[in-house]
Amino acid sequence: NMAWLGTGFYNDEYVKVGDQWKFKSRRFQQVHMEQRRPAATPAQH
């Protein structure tokens, strides 16, 4: 059950080690986030 809904992007940073690129860090930049309403419970019959 997800409590948040939104959009954004990851800002990845790489470092060159010898002749290869290695992953160094990742940060999430939110563009829009909103809290979701709880889902309605199904009616009991």
PDB file of N, CA, C, O and CB in Angstrom:
ATOM      1  N   ASN A   1       0.846  -1.180   0.000  1.00  0.00           N
ATOM      2  CA  ASN A   1       0.000   0.000   0.000  1.00  0.00           C
ATOM      3  C   ASN A   1       0.888   1.239   0.000  1.00  0.00           C
ATOM      4  O   ASN A   1       1.541   1.540   1.000  1.00  0.00           O
ATOM      5  CB  ASN A   1      -0.961   0.000   1.222  1.00  0.00           C
ATOM      6  N   MET A   2       0.913   1.946  -1.104  1.00  0.00           N
ATOM      7  CA  MET A   2       1.745   3.142  -1.205  1.00  0.00           C
ATOM      8  C   MET A   2       1.021   4.331  -0.595  1.00  0.00           C
ATOM      9  O   MET A   2      -0.167   4.534  -0.841  1.00  0.00           O
ATOM     10  CB  MET A   2       2.113   3.431  -2.674  1.00  0.00           C
ATOM     11  N   ALA A   3       1.731   5.108   0.193  1.00  0.00           N
ATOM     12  CA  ALA A   3       1.133   6.266   0.833  1.00  0.00           C
ATOM     13  C   ALA A   3       1.399   7.551   0.058  1.00  0.00           C
ATOM     14  O   ALA A   3       0.725   8.555   0.288  1.00  0.00           O
ATOM     15  CB  ALA A   3       1.653   6.399   2.243  1.00  0.00           C
ATOM     16  N   TRP A   4       2.375   7.541  -0.864  1.00  0.00           N
ATOM     17  CA  TRP A   4       2.736   8.741  -1.607  1.00  0.00           C
ATOM     18  C   TRP A   4       2.723   8.466  -3.101  1.00  0.00           C
ATOM     19  O   TRP A   4       3.016   7.355  -3.543  1.00  0.00           O
ATOM     20  CB  TRP A   4       4.112   9.251  -1.172  1.00  0.00           C
ATOM     21  N   LEU A   5       2.385   9.474  -3.864  1.00  0.00           N
ATOM     22  CA  LEU A   5       2.383   9.394  -5.321  1.00  0.00           C
ATOM     23  C   LEU A   5       3.059  10.653  -5.838  1.00  0.00           C
ATOM     24  O   LEU A   5       2.761  11.753  -5.372  1.00  0.00           O
ATOM     25  CB  LEU A   5       0.924   9.243  -5.899  1.00  0.00           C
ATOM     26  N   GLY A   6       3.963  10.506  -6.793  1.00  0.00           N
ATOM     27  CA  GLY A   6       4.630  11.701  -7.292  1.00  0.00           C
ATOM     28  C   GLY A   6       5.512  11.421  -8.486  1.00  0.00           C
ATOM     29  O   GLY A   6       5.566  10.307  -9.007  1.00  0.00           O
ATOM     30  N   THR A   7       6.201  12.465  -8.903  1.00  0.00           N
ATOM     31  CA  THR A   7       7.136  12.367 -10.011  1.00  0.00           C
ATOM     32  C   THR A   7       8.452  13.011  -9.620  1.00  0.00           C
ATOM     33  O   THR A   7       8.509  13.862  -8.733  1.00  0.00           O
ATOM     34  CB  THR A   7       6.562  13.026 -11.277  1.00  0.00           C
ATOM     35  N   GLY A   8       9.487  12.595 -10.287  1.00  0.00           N
ATOM     36  CA  GLY A   8      10.801  13.153 -10.028  1.00  0.00           C
ATOM     37  C   GLY A   8      11.832  12.474 -10.903  1.00  0.00           C
ATOM     38  O   GLY A   8      11.497  11.762 -11.849  1.00  0.00           O
ATOM     39  N   PHE A   9      13.083  12.705 -10.575  1.00  0.00           N
ATOM     40  CA  PHE A   9      14.160  12.080 -11.338  1.00  0.00           C
ATOM     41  C   PHE A   9      15.338  11.809 -10.418  1.00  0.00           C
ATOM     42  O   PHE A   9      15.459  12.403  -9.347  1.00  0.00           O
ATOM     43  CB  PHE A   9      14.591  12.974 -12.528  1.00  0.00           C
ATOM     44  N   TYR A  10      16.201  10.905 -10.852  1.00  0.00           N
ATOM     45  CA  TYR A  10      17.404  10.570 -10.109  1.00  0.00           C
ATOM     46  C   TYR A  10      18.580  11.351 -10.670  1.00  0.00           C
ATOM     47  O   TYR A  10      18.760  11.435 -11.885  1.00  0.00           O
ATOM     48  CB  TYR A  10      17.679   9.054 -10.160  1.00  0.00           C
ATOM     49  N   ASN A  11      19.374  11.918  -9.785  1.00  0.00           N
ATOM     50  CA  ASN A  11      20.594  12.614 -10.156  1.00  0.00           C
ATOM     51  C   ASN A  11      21.750  11.696  -9.774  1.00  0.00           C
ATOM     52  O   ASN A  11      22.161  11.652  -8.614  1.00  0.00           O
ATOM     53  CB  ASN A  11      20.705  14.029  -9.450  1.00  0.00           C
ATOM     54  N   ASP A  12      22.270  10.964 -10.755  1.00  0.00           N
ATOM     55  CA  ASP A  12      23.349  10.010 -10.511  1.00  0.00           C
ATOM     56  C   ASP A  12      24.704  10.675 -10.709  1.00  0.00           C
ATOM     57  O   ASP A  12      24.871  11.535 -11.574  1.00  0.00           O
ATOM     58  CB  ASP A  12      23.214   8.791 -11.436  1.00  0.00           C
ATOM     59  N   GLU A  13      25.666  10.260  -9.892  1.00  0.00           N
ATOM     60  CA  GLU A  13      27.036  10.750 -10.016  1.00  0.00           C
ATOM     61  C   GLU A  13      27.948   9.554 -10.231  1.00  0.00           C
ATOM     62  O   GLU A  13      27.838   8.540  -9.542  1.00  0.00           O
ATOM     63  CB  GLU A  13      27.468  11.570  -8.755  1.00  0.00           C
ATOM     64  N   TYR A  14      28.845   9.686 -11.191  1.00  0.00           N
ATOM     65  CA  TYR A  14      29.786   8.621 -11.523  1.00  0.00           C
ATOM     66  C   TYR A  14      31.205   9.142 -11.372  1.00  0.00           C
ATOM     67  O   TYR A  14      31.442  10.349 -11.421  1.00  0.00           O
ATOM     68  CB  TYR A  14      29.546   8.091 -12.959  1.00  0.00           C
ATOM     69  N   VAL A  15      32.139   8.229 -11.191  1.00  0.00           N
ATOM     70  CA  VAL A  15      33.549   8.578 -11.097  1.00  0.00           C
ATOM     71  C   VAL A  15      34.317   7.632 -12.019  1.00  0.00           C
ATOM     72  O   VAL A  15      33.999   6.446 -12.109  1.00  0.00           O
ATOM     73  CB  VAL A  15      34.071   8.489  -9.612  1.00  0.00           C
ATOM     74  N   LYS A  16      35.315   8.162 -12.693  1.00  0.00           N
ATOM     75  CA  LYS A  16      36.109   7.329 -13.596  1.00  0.00           C
ATOM     76  C   LYS A  16      37.258   6.711 -12.813  1.00  0.00           C
ATOM     77  O   LYS A  16      38.055   7.415 -12.192  1.00  0.00           O
ATOM     78  CB  LYS A  16      36.645   8.157 -14.803  1.00  0.00           C
ATOM     79  N   VAL A  17      37.333   5.381 -12.851  1.00  0.00           N
ATOM     80  CA  VAL A  17      38.386   4.625 -12.175  1.00  0.00           C
ATOM     81  C   VAL A  17      39.146   3.886 -13.273  1.00  0.00           C
ATOM     82  O   VAL A  17      38.647   2.919 -13.848  1.00  0.00           O
ATOM     83  CB  VAL A  17      37.798   3.621 -11.080  1.00  0.00           C
ATOM     84  N   GLY A  18      40.353   4.353 -13.554  1.00  0.00           N
ATOM     85  CA  GLY A  18      41.091   3.780 -14.680  1.00  0.00           C
ATOM     86  C   GLY A  18      40.369   4.118 -15.967  1.00  0.00           C
ATOM     87  O   GLY A  18      40.153   5.290 -16.277  1.00  0.00           O
ATOM     88  N   ASP A  19      39.994   3.084 -16.721  1.00  0.00           N
ATOM     89  CA  ASP A  19      39.263   3.319 -17.972  1.00  0.00           C
ATOM     90  C   ASP A  19      37.778   2.969 -17.849  1.00  0.00           C
ATOM     91  O   ASP A  19      37.090   2.840 -18.862  1.00  0.00           O
ATOM     92  CB  ASP A  19      39.888   2.506 -19.101  1.00  0.00           C
ATOM     93  N   GLN A  20      37.275   2.812 -16.609  1.00  0.00           N
ATOM     94  CA  GLN A  20      35.871   2.451 -16.384  1.00  0.00           C
ATOM     95  C   GLN A  20      35.166   3.527 -15.563  1.00  0.00           C
ATOM     96  O   GLN A  20      35.770   4.177 -14.709  1.00  0.00           O
ATOM     97  CB  GLN A  20      35.769   1.086 -15.673  1.00  0.00           C
ATOM     98  N   TRP A  21      33.862   3.699 -15.843  1.00  0.00           N
ATOM     99  CA  TRP A  21      33.025   4.596 -15.051  1.00  0.00           C
ATOM    100  C   TRP A  21      32.315   3.775 -13.979  1.00  0.00           C
ATOM    101  O   TRP A  21      31.707   2.745 -14.272  1.00  0.00           O
ATOM    102  CB  TRP A  21      31.994   5.354 -15.951  1.00  0.00           C
ATOM    103  N   LYS A  22      32.401   4.243 -12.731  1.00  0.00           N
ATOM    104  CA  LYS A  22      31.779   3.554 -11.597  1.00  0.00           C
ATOM    105  C   LYS A  22      30.706   4.450 -10.986  1.00  0.00           C
ATOM    106  O   LYS A  22      30.838   5.673 -10.952  1.00  0.00           O
ATOM    107  CB  LYS A  22      32.843   3.166 -10.527  1.00  0.00           C
ATOM    108  N   PHE A  23      29.639   3.808 -10.504  1.00  0.00           N
ATOM    109  CA  PHE A  23      28.555   4.512  -9.823  1.00  0.00           C
ATOM    110  C   PHE A  23      29.066   5.032  -8.484  1.00  0.00           C
ATOM    111  O   PHE A  23      29.637   4.267  -7.707  1.00  0.00           O
ATOM    112  CB  PHE A  23      27.320   3.581  -9.623  1.00  0.00           C
ATOM    113  N   LYS A  24      28.871   6.327  -8.198  1.00  0.00           N
ATOM    114  CA  LYS A  24      29.334   6.922  -6.942  1.00  0.00           C
ATOM    115  C   LYS A  24      28.180   7.248  -6.002  1.00  0.00           C
ATOM    116  O   LYS A  24      28.239   6.913  -4.819  1.00  0.00           O
ATOM    117  CB  LYS A  24      30.134   8.180  -7.225  1.00  0.00           C
ATOM    118  N   SER A  25      27.127   7.898  -6.510  1.00  0.00           N
ATOM    119  CA  SER A  25      26.007   8.269  -5.636  1.00  0.00           C
ATOM    120  C   SER A  25      24.744   8.472  -6.458  1.00  0.00           C
ATOM    121  O   SER A  25      24.791   8.608  -7.680  1.00  0.00           O
ATOM    122  CB  SER A  25      26.336   9.549  -4.836  1.00  0.00           C
ATOM    123  N   ARG A  26      23.609   8.489  -5.757  1.00  0.00           N
ATOM    124  CA  ARG A  26      22.311   8.732  -6.388  1.00  0.00           C
ATOM    125  C   ARG A  26      21.470   9.569  -5.434  1.00  0.00           C
ATOM    126  O   ARG A  26      21.356   9.259  -4.248  1.00  0.00           O
ATOM    127  CB  ARG A  26      21.585   7.385  -6.748  1.00  0.00           C
ATOM    128  N   ARG A  27      20.885  10.635  -5.971  1.00  0.00           N
ATOM    129  CA  ARG A  27      19.960  11.473  -5.206  1.00  0.00           C
ATOM    130  C   ARG A  27      18.658  11.587  -5.984  1.00  0.00           C
ATOM    131  O   ARG A  27      18.668  11.719  -7.208  1.00  0.00           O
ATOM    132  CB  ARG A  27      20.569  12.887  -4.924  1.00  0.00           C
ATOM    133  N   PHE A  28      17.543  11.534  -5.275  1.00  0.00           N
ATOM    134  CA  PHE A  28      16.232  11.676  -5.904  1.00  0.00           C
ATOM    135  C   PHE A  28      15.788  13.124  -5.789  1.00  0.00           C
ATOM    136  O   PHE A  28      15.763  13.688  -4.695  1.00  0.00           O
ATOM    137  CB  PHE A  28      15.186  10.722  -5.254  1.00  0.00           C
ATOM    138  N   GLN A  29      15.442  13.717  -6.907  1.00  0.00           N
ATOM    139  CA  GLN A  29      14.926  15.087  -6.929  1.00  0.00           C
ATOM    140  C   GLN A  29      13.435  15.026  -7.205  1.00  0.00           C
ATOM    141  O   GLN A  29      13.012  14.683  -8.308  1.00  0.00           O
ATOM    142  CB  GLN A  29      15.660  15.961  -8.001  1.00  0.00           C
ATOM    143  N   GLN A  30      12.642  15.360  -6.197  1.00  0.00           N
ATOM    144  CA  GLN A  30      11.194  15.308  -6.402  1.00  0.00           C
ATOM    145  C   GLN A  30      10.736  16.545  -7.160  1.00  0.00           C
ATOM    146  O   GLN A  30      11.224  17.652  -6.936  1.00  0.00           O
ATOM    147  CB  GLN A  30      10.449  15.195  -5.051  1.00  0.00           C
ATOM    148  N   VAL A  31       9.794  16.330  -8.056  1.00  0.00           N
ATOM    149  CA  VAL A  31       9.200  17.415  -8.816  1.00  0.00           C
ATOM    150  C   VAL A  31       7.815  17.706  -8.251  1.00  0.00           C
ATOM    151  O   VAL A  31       7.422  18.863  -8.099  1.00  0.00           O
ATOM    152  CB  VAL A  31       9.126  17.066 -10.328  1.00  0.00           C
ATOM    153  N   HIS A  32       7.087  16.646  -7.945  1.00  0.00           N
ATOM    154  CA  HIS A  32       5.740  16.791  -7.387  1.00  0.00           C
ATOM    155  C   HIS A  32       5.446  15.558  -6.542  1.00  0.00           C
ATOM    156  O   HIS A  32       5.605  14.431  -7.010  1.00  0.00           O
ATOM    157  CB  HIS A  32       4.663  16.971  -8.519  1.00  0.00           C
ATOM    158  N   MET A  33       5.022  15.764  -5.314  1.00  0.00           N
ATOM    159  CA  MET A  33       4.647  14.655  -4.438  1.00  0.00           C
ATOM    160  C   MET A  33       3.330  15.006  -3.759  1.00  0.00           C
ATOM    161  O   MET A  33       3.099  16.154  -3.380  1.00  0.00           O
ATOM    162  CB  MET A  33       5.764  14.359  -3.379  1.00  0.00           C
ATOM    163  N   GLU A  34       2.477  14.009  -3.613  1.00  0.00           N
ATOM    164  CA  GLU A  34       1.221  14.212  -2.885  1.00  0.00           C
ATOM    165  C   GLU A  34       0.890  12.939  -2.116  1.00  0.00           C
ATOM    166  O   GLU A  34       1.183  11.825  -2.551  1.00  0.00           O
ATOM    167  CB  GLU A  34       0.057  14.592  -3.858  1.00  0.00           C
ATOM    168  N   GLN A  35       0.282  13.143  -0.979  1.00  0.00           N
ATOM    169  CA  GLN A  35      -0.128  12.006  -0.166  1.00  0.00           C
ATOM    170  C   GLN A  35      -1.418  11.440  -0.732  1.00  0.00           C
ATOM    171  O   GLN A  35      -2.358  12.176  -1.031  1.00  0.00           O
ATOM    172  CB  GLN A  35      -0.306  12.413   1.323  1.00  0.00           C
ATOM    173  N   ARG A  36      -1.448  10.132  -0.875  1.00  0.00           N
ATOM    174  CA  ARG A  36      -2.644   9.478  -1.410  1.00  0.00           C
ATOM    175  C   ARG A  36      -3.670   9.286  -0.310  1.00  0.00           C
ATOM    176  O   ARG A  36      -3.323   9.109   0.858  1.00  0.00           O
ATOM    177  CB  ARG A  36      -2.289   8.123  -2.051  1.00  0.00           C
ATOM    178  N   ARG A  37      -4.924   9.323  -0.692  1.00  0.00           N
ATOM    179  CA  ARG A  37      -6.002   9.031   0.251  1.00  0.00           C
ATOM    180  C   ARG A  37      -6.058   7.527   0.457  1.00  0.00           C
ATOM    181  O   ARG A  37      -5.741   6.772  -0.463  1.00  0.00           O
ATOM    182  CB  ARG A  37      -7.376   9.578  -0.261  1.00  0.00           C
ATOM    183  N   PRO A  38      -6.450   7.075   1.633  1.00  0.00           N
ATOM    184  CA  PRO A  38      -6.591   5.626   1.848  1.00  0.00           C
ATOM    185  C   PRO A  38      -7.623   5.046   0.888  1.00  0.00           C
ATOM    186  O   PRO A  38      -8.627   5.689   0.581  1.00  0.00           O
ATOM    187  CB  PRO A  38      -6.997   5.324   3.314  1.00  0.00           C
ATOM    188  N   ALA A  39      -7.372   3.851   0.426  1.00  0.00           N
ATOM    189  CA  ALA A  39      -8.310   3.179  -0.482  1.00  0.00           C
ATOM    190  C   ALA A  39      -9.599   2.864   0.259  1.00  0.00           C
ATOM    191  O   ALA A  39      -9.582   2.539   1.446  1.00  0.00           O
ATOM    192  CB  ALA A  39      -7.689   1.882  -1.065  1.00  0.00           C
ATOM    193  N   ALA A  40     -10.701   2.961  -0.440  1.00  0.00           N
ATOM    194  CA  ALA A  40     -12.000   2.625   0.154  1.00  0.00           C
ATOM    195  C   ALA A  40     -12.062   1.124   0.396  1.00  0.00           C
ATOM    196  O   ALA A  40     -11.569   0.338  -0.414  1.00  0.00           O
ATOM    197  CB  ALA A  40     -13.178   3.083  -0.763  1.00  0.00           C
ATOM    198  N   THR A  41     -12.660   0.731   1.498  1.00  0.00           N
ATOM    199  CA  THR A  41     -12.806  -0.695   1.784  1.00  0.00           C
ATOM    200  C   THR A  41     -14.017  -1.235   1.044  1.00  0.00           C
ATOM    201  O   THR A  41     -15.038  -0.553   0.961  1.00  0.00           O
ATOM    202  CB  THR A  41     -12.939  -0.949   3.308  1.00  0.00           C
ATOM    203  N   PRO A  42     -13.928  -2.448   0.504  1.00  0.00           N
ATOM    204  CA  PRO A  42     -15.070  -3.027  -0.218  1.00  0.00           C
ATOM    205  C   PRO A  42     -16.279  -3.201   0.698  1.00  0.00           C
ATOM    206  O   PRO A  42     -16.134  -3.496   1.885  1.00  0.00           O
ATOM    207  CB  PRO A  42     -14.682  -4.380  -0.830  1.00  0.00           C
ATOM    208  N   ALA A  43     -17.452  -3.017   0.145  1.00  0.00           N
ATOM    209  CA  ALA A  43     -18.693  -3.188   0.911  1.00  0.00           C
ATOM    210  C   ALA A  43     -18.892  -4.663   1.241  1.00  0.00           C
ATOM    211  O   ALA A  43     -18.612  -5.535   0.418  1.00  0.00           O
ATOM    212  CB  ALA A  43     -19.917  -2.637   0.121  1.00  0.00           C
ATOM    213  N   GLN A  44     -19.369  -4.930   2.432  1.00  0.00           N
ATOM    214  CA  GLN A  44     -19.662  -6.304   2.857  1.00  0.00           C
ATOM    215  C   GLN A  44     -21.082  -6.657   2.441  1.00  0.00           C
ATOM    216  O   GLN A  44     -21.998  -5.857   2.636  1.00  0.00           O
ATOM    217  CB  GLN A  44     -19.481  -6.471   4.400  1.00  0.00           C
ATOM    218  N   HIS A  45     -21.279  -7.843   1.871  1.00  0.00           N
ATOM    219  CA  HIS A  45     -22.617  -8.285   1.447  1.00  0.00           C
ATOM    220  C   HIS A  45     -23.161  -9.298   2.404  1.00  0.00           C
ATOM    221  O   HIS A  45     -24.274  -9.788   2.218  1.00  0.00           O
ATOM    222  CB  HIS A  45     -22.587  -8.869   0.039  1.00  0.00           C
TER     223      HIS A  45
END
